[in-house]
Amino acid sequence: MDIQSEGNLKPEEVAKTLRVRSIIVIVLLLVAVSAMFIFLRQADEGSLDTPFSGSVSASRGLSLADLKIASHMLISEWTEKDVMSNDTNSWTGSAGVISVKDDRIVLITNSHCLGLAELAVSDDMSEPDILAYDLVVEFASGKTASVLRFAEQDGELDIALLEVGARGLQEQVDYVILPSGKELSISEGADVVAVGAPHGLKNTHTFGKVSAVRNPEPGKKYRIYQTDAAINPGNSGGPLLVEAKGSYHWIGVNTFILGSDNLAFAIDAQDAMRSDYVWFTADPKGAQEAIKRFYRK
């Protein structure tokens, strides 16, 4: 019955018609809200994204004083349920800020700093029953922020991203955005500095040279910078910066060392920037989803 004919209806019939229409509107609104919730949930868990294309500053380098707030410590811990006693693990790593957008800060680190490889095999008999999974960034200033989401690189790079809330954190006070060195030509002998938190010692700077620029080997898709700057456990995920005309520019993510002294390696920052990433919530459910996708192949 159309609206124009409502004038011929009895009052109780008009009221009934309006109630029916109100119910329909409410149902449609609930459907729309549910669809949006599902969409946002999928965006948090298992979504593919290239999150910082063009967002890293290339305008100016960092001063020597800026290096004190160029790297931050990642403090991590997980607990996995076991029959006899729960398994726990805690560790630290390093990370640098690459983007600030919409009241969120994105940092880059190594994938192995997420601790998921160890968590995936913590239960020999079945999938891990994760009771707790916590990632916290302690900024160079001493302020801390819980990681809201993390992302795994969708490929072979040992690279991950972290997302924290920006509230209460100030650029140039608590952190700096790593300035890209993509316009620079990097060659052997260039002066570099690795910044991080080896063994939990924040604001550690180790200076050295680029020992070799190792272009992608057959079957590989990324370049590696070899350096004699000292890198130790806890440095992983921190930035490698090159000195150019008195300022420092981000060129790599410190990743691993070999057994001998002065053999440290960093993944090219530009290869990390060009990558796609899959996002997960930084909680037991997100860790479980990441393990299923990347560690159960």
C-alpha positions in Angstrom: 0.0 0.0 0.0 1.5 3.3 -1.0 2.0 6.4 1.1 -0.8 8.4 -0.6 -3.4 5.9 0.5 -2.5 6.1 4.2 -5.0 8.9 4.7 -7.7 6.3 4.2 -6.4 4.0 6.8 -7.5 3.7 10.4 -5.1 5.1 13.0 -4.2 1.6 14.2 -3.4 0.5 10.6 -1.2 3.6 10.1 0.7 2.8 13.3 1.1 -0.8 12.2 2.4 0.3 8.8 4.9 2.7 10.4 6.1 0.0 12.8 6.8 -2.4 9.9 8.7 0.2 8.0 10.8 1.1 11.1 11.7 -2.6 11.5 12.8 -2.8 7.9 15.0 0.3 8.2 16.6 -1.1 11.4 17.3 -4.4 9.8 18.9 -2.7 6.8 21.1 -0.6 9.1 22.2 -3.7 11.0 23.1 -5.5 7.8 25.1 -2.5 6.7 26.9 -2.2 10.0 27.6 -6.0 10.0 29.1 -5.8 6.5 31.3 -2.9 7.5 32.5 -4.8 10.6 33.4 -7.9 8.5 35.2 -5.7 6.0 37.3 -4.0 8.7 38.0 -7.3 10.4 39.3 -8.8 7.2 41.4 -5.7 6.7 43.1 -6.4 10.1 43.6 -10.1 9.6 45.2 -11.4 6.4 44.9 -8.3 4.3 47.5 -7.6 1.6 48.9 -4.1 1.5 51.8 -2.0 0.4 51.4 0.5 3.3 54.0 3.1 2.9 54.5 3.8 -0.8 56.1 7.2 -1.0 55.6 7.9 2.7 59.3 7.8 3.8 60.9 11.2 3.7 63.6 11.8 1.2 63.9 15.5 1.8 66.8 15.7 4.3 69.0 13.4 6.2 69.4 13.0 9.9 72.0 14.8 12.0 74.3 12.9 14.3 72.1 14.0 17.2 69.0 12.7 15.4 70.4 9.2 15.5 69.6 9.0 19.2 65.9 8.8 18.3 66.2 6.9 15.0 65.8 3.4 16.5 63.5 1.9 19.1 63.4 -1.3 21.1 60.8 -4.0 20.4 60.0 -5.9 23.6 58.1 -9.1 22.9 56.7 -12.1 24.8 54.4 -15.1 24.1 52.9 -17.8 26.3 51.8 -21.1 24.9 49.6 -23.6 26.8 51.2 -27.0 27.6 50.1 -30.0 29.5 52.7 -30.0 32.2 53.7 -26.3 32.3 53.1 -23.4 29.9 55.9 -22.5 27.5 57.0 -18.9 27.5 59.5 -16.9 25.5 60.6 -13.2 25.7 63.1 -11.3 23.6 64.0 -7.9 22.2 64.7 -6.4 18.8 65.0 -3.0 17.1 62.7 -1.0 14.8 62.6 2.3 13.0 59.7 4.6 12.2 58.9 4.8 8.4 55.4 6.4 8.4 53.0 8.4 10.4 49.4 8.6 9.2 45.9 8.9 10.6 47.1 8.9 14.2 49.1 5.7 13.6 52.8 5.1 13.5 54.3 2.4 11.3 57.7 0.9 12.1 59.8 -1.6 10.2 61.7 -4.5 11.8 62.7 -8.0 11.0 60.2 -10.8 10.7 62.2 -13.0 13.0 61.8 -10.3 15.7 58.1 -11.3 15.8 59.0 -14.6 17.4 56.5 -16.6 15.4 58.9 -19.2 14.0 59.6 -20.4 17.6 56.0 -20.1 18.6 54.9 -22.2 15.6 57.0 -25.2 16.8 56.4 -24.7 20.6 54.0 -27.6 20.6 55.4 -30.7 18.9 52.1 -32.5 18.9 49.6 -30.0 17.5 49.0 -26.3 16.6 50.2 -24.0 19.4 47.5 -23.0 21.9 48.5 -19.4 22.3 47.5 -17.8 25.6 49.3 -14.5 25.2 51.1 -12.7 22.5 52.4 -9.2 23.3 54.5 -6.8 21.3 55.5 -3.4 22.8 57.7 -0.7 21.3 59.8 1.3 23.8 60.7 4.4 22.0 64.1 6.0 22.3 62.7 8.6 24.6 61.5 5.9 27.0 57.8 6.1 26.2 56.1 2.8 25.3 53.3 1.9 23.0 51.6 -1.5 22.5 51.7 -2.8 19.0 48.1 -2.9 17.6 48.9 -4.7 14.4 51.9 -6.4 12.8 52.5 -7.4 9.1 54.6 -10.1 7.5 56.3 -9.5 4.2 54.4 -11.5 1.6 57.5 -13.2 0.2 61.0 -14.3 1.2 62.3 -11.1 2.9 62.9 -11.2 6.7 60.9 -8.0 7.1 57.9 -7.1 9.2 55.9 -4.0 10.0 54.5 -2.8 13.4 51.7 -0.4 13.9 51.2 1.6 17.1 49.0 4.5 18.1 50.6 8.0 17.8 48.8 9.6 20.7 51.3 11.0 23.2 54.3 10.6 20.9 55.9 13.6 19.2 58.2 13.6 16.1 61.7 15.0 16.7 61.2 14.3 20.4 60.3 10.6 20.7 61.2 9.5 17.2 62.2 10.6 13.7 60.9 9.3 10.4 63.8 7.5 8.7 64.8 9.5 5.6 65.2 7.5 2.5 68.6 7.2 0.8 67.1 5.9 -2.4 68.6 8.7 -4.5 72.1 7.9 -3.3 74.6 5.7 -5.1 75.9 3.3 -2.5 79.3 1.6 -3.0 82.0 -0.2 -1.1 83.8 2.1 1.4 80.8 4.3 2.2 80.5 5.3 5.8 77.6 3.8 7.6 76.1 3.5 11.1 73.9 0.7 12.6 71.5 1.9 15.2 69.7 -0.4 17.6 69.4 -2.0 21.0 71.9 -4.9 21.1 71.3 -7.0 24.2 68.7 -4.4 25.2 71.1 -1.5 25.2 69.1 1.2 23.6 70.6 4.1 21.5 73.7 2.0 20.5 75.5 3.4 17.5 78.2 1.3 15.7 80.1 2.9 12.9 81.7 1.2 10.0 82.0 0.9 6.2 80.0 -0.8 3.5 82.1 -3.9 2.8 80.2 -5.1 -0.2 77.0 -4.4 -2.1 75.5 -7.8 -2.9 73.0 -7.6 -5.7 70.3 -10.3 -5.9 71.6 -13.8 -6.4 69.8 -16.3 -8.7 66.4 -17.0 -7.2 66.6 -14.0 -4.9 64.8 -10.7 -5.3 66.6 -8.4 -2.9 69.9 -6.7 -2.4 72.0 -6.9 0.7 74.5 -4.5 2.2 77.5 -6.1 3.9 79.1 -4.0 6.6 81.8 -4.2 9.2 79.8 -2.1 11.6 79.2 -4.3 14.6 75.7 -5.9 14.8 74.8 -8.1 17.8 71.6 -9.8 19.0 69.0 -7.1 19.6 70.2 -5.0 16.7 68.0 -7.0 14.3 65.4 -4.8 12.7 67.2 -1.5 13.4 68.2 0.9 10.6 71.5 1.0 8.7 72.2 4.5 7.6 74.8 5.9 5.2 76.6 9.2 5.7 76.4 11.7 2.8 77.5 15.3 3.0 77.3 15.3 6.8 73.8 13.8 7.2 72.6 10.2 7.5 70.1 8.4 5.2 68.3 5.1 5.7 69.5 2.4 3.3 68.9 -0.9 5.0 67.4 -3.1 7.8 70.0 -4.8 9.9 69.2 -8.5 9.7 71.9 -11.0 10.4 75.6 -11.7 11.1 77.9 -14.6 10.2 80.2 -16.3 12.6 83.3 -14.2 11.9 83.8 -10.7 13.2 82.8 -7.7 11.1 80.4 -9.7 8.9 77.0 -8.0 9.2 74.3 -7.8 6.7 71.3 -5.5 6.1 68.4 -5.9 3.6 68.1 -3.1 1.2 65.5 -0.6 2.4 64.1 -0.1 -1.1 63.4 -3.8 -1.5 61.5 -3.6 1.8 59.6 -0.6 0.6 58.5 -2.2 -2.7 57.1 -5.3 -0.9 53.5 -6.3 -0.2 52.6 -7.1 3.4 49.9 -9.1 5.1 48.4 -7.5 8.3 47.3 -9.3 11.5 46.1 -8.1 14.9 48.8 -8.2 17.6 47.1 -10.7 19.8 46.9 -14.5 20.2 44.3 -14.8 17.3 46.4 -12.7 15.0 49.6 -14.7 15.9 47.7 -17.9 15.2 46.5 -16.6 11.8 50.0 -15.5 10.8 51.4 -18.9 11.8 48.9 -20.7 9.6 49.7 -18.5 6.6 53.4 -18.3 6.8 54.8 -21.0 9.1 52.7 -24.1 8.3 53.7 -24.6 4.6 
